[in-house]
Amino acid sequence: MFVLLLILYLKTVNTPLAIIDYRLPVEVKENLRKVADVIELSALPGVYDAISSHPDIFFCKMDEILIVAPLVSDELFKKFCENNVRVERGNKNPNITYPASARYNCVITSNLLIHCLNITDEMILLQAKHKRFIHVKQGYTRCNIIPLGDKNFITSDKGIQRTLQQNGLNVFYFDPRGIFLQGMKHGFIGGCAGILGKEVFFTGNIMLYPEGEKMNQFILYSGYRSHCLASGPLWDGGSIIFLNKT
């Protein structure tokens, strides 16, 4: 049976970090702090307000590397280093106009890089050169995808769904209507989640949505488990980026 909130991790010396939008609901933050040391990202310049504090606009996690936009402060860069997170600076900053606003918004698994490859920051391409590249038209790729390993994916973008299926991957489509994104008509499913090990943490209650139970079953089928950090609707905060301290 689906459990609304199940904390499986105890705080230890190696408690992971979690980068989040500072605007996420208080309930999400409080429950997330039971799992991770939380870094709240304040608004950064250069992009429009709705995404100005979204982690997946300024950071790209690849295996055990965190690639950060050049404008990320030295103080935050140092904080990652102090926690033994390997950090590399990207070549360009996100821009206020799409698609340049989505340079870091990639989905990266152990074997794949999925993005609109025309806009991907060069440092990401360099670090991922050993992976298989899949080009999609949607620049906000991470916003629209939850990767469950290398074969199973959840998306709220029909174009991404078709492309991934054409590449032999299993895809579950989640209708984004009803996902909250400040200042926008709606958000997207990838921006509402973060993955820690085999656990998928959501910024709201997926059971409030028609596809919620089916999505939960797909997550279980993929070898993962779902956890809801709040009782209200899903809140697109630009993903939760979990980082392991080594």
Secondary structure, 3 states (H helix, E strand, C coil): CCCCCCCCCCCCCCCCEEEEECCCCHHHHHHHCCCCEEEEECCCCCCCHHHCCCHHHHEEEECCEEEECCCCCHHHHHHHHHCCCEEEECCCCCCCCCCHHHCCCCEECCCEEEECCCCCCHHHHHHCCCCEEEECCCCCHHHHEEEECCCEEEECCHHHHHHHHHCCCEEEECCCCCCECCCCCCCCHHHHEEEECCEEEECCCHHHCCCHHHHHHHHHHCCCEEEECCCCCCECCCCCEEECCC
